[in-house]
Amino acid sequence: MKKPKNETLESSRRNFIKNAAIASSILIVPRHVLGGVGYTAPSDQLNLAAIGAGGKGSSDIKNASVNGRERIVALCDVDFSGSAKRSVEAFPKAKLYADYREMLDKEKDIDAVTISTPDHVHGPAAAYAMERGKHVYVQKPMTHNIREARILTEMARKNKIVTQMGNQGGSNPLLKMVQGWIDSDKIGKVSKVQIWTNRPVWPQGGPMPASDPSQKPKDLDWDLWLGPAEYKPYTPNMHPFNWRGWWDYGTGALGDVGCHLIDIPFRTLGLMYPTDAECSVGAVYSGMWNADFNPEGAPATSFITLHFDATPKSKSRIEMTWMDGGIRPAHPDIIPADHDIGGANSANGVLIIGEKGIISTNINDSSPLMPKLYLNDGTQDFGPEVEEMEEPEYGHQRKWVDACKAGFNSKEHKELTSSFDYAGPMTETVLMGNLAIRSYLLRRENSKGQMEFFARKKLLWDGENMRITNLEEANQFVGRTYREGFKV
């Protein structure tokens, strides 16, 4: 990207931070002389902005500020009357915006942004920021659909953007214990992974609430909240949380917690794109049995099966099953009956099943728990009873900030646990489950003039080319359509 002819001093400061290089002729004054212990010179501060300053966004930008070490220059939110007020109170000098596009176009000195919006805005906001050379931290799931994940991954490489996805459990040091068990062949060849969650914990599976503009909160910019989604009048109870179950805005249970749970086997087994996807879903009773769920949103329960080719770490073809809506796998015989599987009360978890034993764990940000190893010979090995967190969320945001300062080719960036090089393919895998779910309701007329479901089968996936090869109609869910001004 070309520099403007009249490059500002602030732009020069950003180049100083990114290059992390000082000419030998410059006199360096010790920081303790300038401002005491822990002082950060203004020239060393990163200029940060938040896109989505409420809810999870408030903790993301707070953690990225590193206790005031960095400078928060702007906050963007479609409604500052709600939980975003916490960010305004924490950073009173930050300029406020409703439209991230306006903020990024006006605030030229922004170095990096956190993006903590509903899922459907992740891709458009991140792309807009990266096109302008801003480093990005994007909440999970990285994007709303597979196509966006691939585009953002390639854009980050091309534009040399420092990136991190907000699956902070990926920075949990206990993952090293799981990785060590896999790498040392403790459980032998892995052929099966089982993952489950008690999500959704929001309305899902039934009809979408009716629009009612009269109920719109006066401070909410509904048009900007819709962003890339098709315009419709205000829908009550969608903002700030219940959007998760509707395809226009959210990605269901998979998008909410899949990037935490699927991350564990995806990372430790060195997986890449799945080869296929298949699903079954729970029906909604509406006066007759076997009624199907609302096509506008995700079902109340689903069961997804994905297969992966062998990798150097897994050494055999792997079957991964995902269960949501409170469904969970049977308790394995080698795990004592009074032990929880996965997390507390067995509500969420991961079982990595090998020929010599099982790893049971649930390392994520909301329900941290020790990893547990059970071998067929009766050997057991557990992690620590209590996880030690020296800083919030394992320093996931701070490590990203440090990498932004060090630069794209730095050791700090390469050591990030969820840069887009990793988070992109993992997000695509998570969203493959939703592609299968959305295909489940596809119907067409048969030779007898009857409408029949024709996509309830194993969908074969060409990961490199992002295509279902045995059902063309399913490929409509690889991407989405966008409103003018928000296209990725």
Residue pairs with C-beta under 8 A, 6 or more apart in sequence:
1 133
1 159
3 11
4 11
8 108
8 109
10 47
10 108
10 109
11 108
11 109
13 43
14 47
14 109
14 111
16 22
16 43
17 43
17 44
17 46
17 111
17 404
17 405
18 404
18 405
18 407
18 408
19 407
20 405
20 406
20 407
20 410
22 28
31 39
31 40
31 41
32 39
34 41
35 41
40 69
40 70
42 71
44 405
45 69
45 70
45 71
46 70
46 71
46 111
46 112
46 401
46 404
46 405
47 70
47 71
47 73
47 109
47 110
47 111
47 112
48 61
48 64
48 65
48 70
48 71
48 72
48 73
48 110
48 111
48 112
48 113
48 114
48 401
49 72
49 73
49 74
49 75
49 76
49 94
49 103
49 104
49 107
49 110
49 112
49 113
49 114
50 57
50 60
50 61
50 72
50 74
50 75
50 76
50 77
50 87
50 113
50 114
50 116
51 57
51 76
51 100
51 103
51 113
51 114
51 115
51 116
51 117
51 121
51 125
51 129
52 76
52 77
52 114
52 115
52 116
52 117
52 121
52 139
53 61
53 75
53 76
53 77
53 80
53 84
53 87
53 88
53 116
54 77
54 79
54 80
54 82
54 83
54 84
54 85
54 86
54 87
54 240
55 83
55 116
55 240
55 241
56 116
56 139
56 166
57 77
57 84
57 87
57 114
57 116
57 117
57 139
58 83
58 84
58 86
58 87
58 90
59 392
59 393
60 114
60 116
60 137
60 139
60 166
60 397
61 72
61 75
61 87
61 91
61 114
61 116
62 87
62 90
63 391
63 392
63 393
63 396
63 397
63 398
64 70
64 112
64 114
64 137
64 397
64 398
64 400
64 401
65 72
65 91
66 398
66 401
70 401
72 90
72 91
72 93
72 94
73 93
73 94
73 95
73 107
73 109
73 110
74 94
74 95
74 96
74 97
74 103
74 107
74 110
75 84
75 87
75 88
75 91
75 94
75 95
75 96
75 97
76 96
76 97
76 98
76 99
76 100
76 103
77 84
77 87
77 96
77 98
78 98
78 220
78 221
78 222
78 224
78 225
78 239
79 217
79 219
79 220
79 221
79 225
79 239
79 240
80 88
80 96
80 219
81 217
81 219
81 220
82 240
83 240
87 94
88 94
88 96
95 103
95 107
97 103
97 106
98 221
98 224
99 221
99 224
100 113
100 125
100 128
100 129
101 128
101 485
103 110
104 110
104 113
104 128
104 129
104 132
104 134
105 132
110 134
111 134
111 135
111 404
112 134
112 135
112 136
112 137
112 162
112 400
112 401
112 404
113 125
113 129
113 134
113 135
113 136
113 137
114 136
114 137
114 139
114 397
115 121
115 122
115 125
115 126
115 129
115 136
115 137
115 138
115 139
116 139
116 166
117 125
117 139
117 227
118 225
118 243
118 244
118 249
118 250
119 141
119 143
119 144
119 243
119 244
119 249
119 250
119 251
119 255
120 144
120 227
120 228
120 229
120 248
120 249
120 250
121 227
121 228
122 138
122 139
122 141
122 142
122 143
122 144
122 148
123 143
123 144
123 145
123 148
123 149
123 151
123 152
123 228
123 488
124 227
124 228
124 482
124 486
124 487
124 488
125 138
126 136
126 138
126 142
126 143
126 152
127 148
127 151
127 152
127 155
127 488
129 136
130 136
130 152
130 155
130 156
130 159
130 161
131 155
131 159
133 159
133 161
134 161
135 161
135 162
135 163
135 400
135 404
136 156
136 161
136 162
136 163
136 164
137 163
137 164
137 165
137 166
137 397
137 400
138 152
138 163
138 164
138 165
138 166
139 165
139 166
140 165
140 166
140 167
140 255
140 259
140 260
140 427
141 165
141 251
141 254
141 255
141 258
141 259
141 427
141 430
141 431
142 148
142 149
142 152
142 165
142 259
142 420
142 423
142 424
142 427
143 149
143 152
143 427
143 431
144 251
144 255
144 480
145 431
145 477
145 478
145 479
145 480
146 427
146 428
146 431
146 432
146 435
146 466
146 478
146 479
147 466
147 478
147 479
147 480
147 488
148 479
148 488
149 424
149 425
149 427
149 428
149 431
150 424
150 428
150 466
151 488
152 163
152 420
152 424
152 488
153 420
153 421
153 423
153 424
153 425
155 161
156 163
156 419
156 420
156 421
157 420
157 421
160 408
160 409
161 408
162 400
162 403
162 404
162 407
162 408
162 413
162 416
162 419
163 400
163 416
163 419
163 420
163 423
164 396
164 397
164 399
164 400
164 403
164 416
164 417
164 418
164 419
164 423
165 259
165 418
165 419
165 420
165 423
165 427
166 396
166 418
167 259
167 260
167 263
167 364
167 365
167 418
167 423
168 365
168 393
168 394
168 396
168 397
169 175
169 260
169 263
169 264
169 363
169 364
169 365
169 368
169 394
170 263
170 267
170 396
170 417
170 418
171 393
171 394
171 395
171 396
171 399
171 417
171 418
172 363
172 364
172 365
172 368
172 387
172 394
173 394
174 361
174 363
174 368
174 370
174 371
174 383
174 384
174 387
175 264
175 267
175 268
175 363
177 371
177 383
178 264
178 268
178 352
178 359
178 361
178 363
178 371
179 267
179 268
181 187
181 359
181 371
181 373
181 381
182 190
182 268
182 269
182 313
182 352
182 359
183 313
186 354
186 356
186 357
186 373
186 375
187 352
187 353
187 354
187 355
187 356
187 357
187 358
187 359
187 373
187 375
188 354
188 355
188 356
188 357
189 314
189 315
189 316
189 354
189 355
190 269
190 314
190 315
190 316
190 318
190 352
190 353
190 354
191 316
191 317
191 318
191 319
191 353
191 354
191 355
192 318
192 319
192 320
192 321
192 353
193 265
193 269
193 318
193 319
193 320
193 321
193 350
193 351
193 352
193 353
194 320
194 321
194 323
194 329
194 350
194 351
194 353
195 258
195 261
195 262
195 265
195 320
195 321
195 322
195 323
195 349
195 350
195 351
196 322
196 323
196 324
196 327
196 328
196 329
196 342
196 348
196 349
197 253
197 257
197 258
197 261
197 323
197 324
197 347
197 348
198 324
198 325
198 326
198 347
198 348
199 253
199 256
199 257
199 324
199 325
199 348
200 244
200 245
200 252
200 253
200 256
200 298
200 300
200 324
200 325
202 241
202 242
202 244
202 245
203 237
203 242
203 245
204 244
204 245
204 252
204 253
204 297
204 298
204 299
204 300
205 245
205 282
205 284
205 293
205 294
205 297
205 298
205 299
205 300
205 301
206 284
206 293
206 294
206 300
207 294
208 235
208 246
208 294
208 296
208 297
209 235
209 236
209 237
209 238
210 235
211 232
211 233
211 234
211 235
212 233
212 234
212 235
212 236
213 233
213 234
215 234
215 236
216 222
216 234
217 239
220 234
220 239
222 234
222 239
223 231
225 239
226 232
226 483
227 483
227 486
228 480
228 482
228 483
228 486
228 487
228 488
229 248
229 249
229 483
230 248
230 481
230 483
231 483
238 246
238 249
243 249
243 250
244 250
244 251
244 252
244 255
244 256
245 252
245 297
245 298
246 296
246 297
246 298
247 296
247 297
247 298
247 434
247 438
248 296
250 256
250 298
251 298
251 430
251 431
251 434
252 297
252 298
252 302
252 324
252 434
252 437
253 298
253 302
253 324
253 325
254 304
254 322
254 324
254 430
254 431
254 433
254 434
255 430
255 431
255 434
257 348
257 364
257 366
258 322
258 430
258 433
259 423
259 426
259 427
259 430
260 363
260 364
260 365
260 366
261 348
261 349
261 350
261 362
261 364
262 320
262 322
262 426
262 429
262 430
263 364
263 418
263 426
264 350
264 352
264 361
264 363
265 271
265 318
265 320
265 350
265 352
266 426
266 429
267 417
267 422
267 426
268 313
268 352
269 308
269 311
269 313
269 314
269 318
269 352
270 311
270 312
270 313
270 314
271 308
271 311
271 314
271 318
271 429
272 308
272 309
272 311
272 425
272 463
273 308
273 425
273 428
273 429
273 461
273 463
273 464
274 306
274 307
274 308
274 320
274 429
274 432
274 461
274 463
275 307
275 308
275 309
275 460
275 461
275 463
276 306
276 307
276 458
276 459
276 460
276 461
277 304
277 305
277 306
277 432
277 433
277 435
277 436
277 458
277 459
277 461
278 304
278 305
278 436
278 457
278 458
278 459
279 302
279 303
279 304
279 305
279 433
279 436
279 437
279 440
280 302
280 303
280 440
281 292
281 293
281 299
281 301
281 302
281 303
281 437
281 440
282 293
282 299
282 300
282 301
282 302
282 325
283 289
283 290
283 291
283 292
283 293
284 291
284 292
284 293
284 294
284 299
284 300
285 291
292 441
293 299
293 300
293 441
295 438
295 441
298 434
298 437
299 325
299 437
300 325
301 323
301 324
301 325
301 326
301 327
302 322
302 323
302 324
302 325
302 433
302 437
303 321
303 322
303 323
303 327
304 321
304 322
304 323
304 433
304 436
304 437
305 319
305 320
305 321
305 322
306 319
306 320
306 321
306 322
306 429
306 432
306 433
307 317
307 318
307 319
307 320
308 314
308 317
308 318
308 320
309 317
310 316
310 317
310 318
321 329
322 433
323 329
326 347
328 341
328 342
328 346
328 347
328 349
329 341
329 351
331 337
331 341
331 346
332 341
332 351
332 353
332 358
332 374
334 357
334 358
334 374
334 375
334 376
335 341
335 358
335 360
335 372
335 374
339 360
339 372
340 346
340 349
341 349
341 351
341 360
342 348
342 349
342 350
342 351
342 360
342 361
342 362
342 369
343 349
343 362
343 367
343 369
344 367
344 369
347 367
348 362
348 364
348 367
349 360
349 361
349 362
350 359
350 360
350 361
350 362
351 358
351 359
351 360
352 358
352 359
352 361
356 375
356 376
357 373
357 374
357 375
357 376
357 379
358 373
358 374
359 371
359 372
359 373
359 374
360 371
360 372
360 373
360 374
361 369
361 370
361 371
361 372
362 368
362 369
363 369
363 371
365 393
368 387
370 382
370 383
370 384
370 385
370 387
371 382
371 383
372 380
372 381
372 382
372 383
373 379
373 380
373 381
373 382
374 380
391 398
396 417
396 418
399 412
399 415
399 416
399 417
400 416
402 412
403 410
403 412
403 413
403 415
403 416
405 412
406 412
406 413
407 413
413 419
418 426
428 463
428 466
432 461
434 477
435 459
435 468
435 474
435 477
435 478
436 459
438 477
439 455
439 459
439 468
439 471
439 473
439 474
439 477
440 453
440 455
440 456
441 453
441 455
442 453
442 454
442 455
442 473
442 474
443 451
443 452
443 453
443 454
444 451
444 452
444 454
445 451
445 452
446 452
454 473
455 471
455 473
455 474
457 470
457 471
459 468
459 470
459 471
459 474
460 468
460 469
460 470
461 467
461 468
461 469
462 468
462 469
466 478
467 475
467 478
468 474
468 475
468 478
482 488
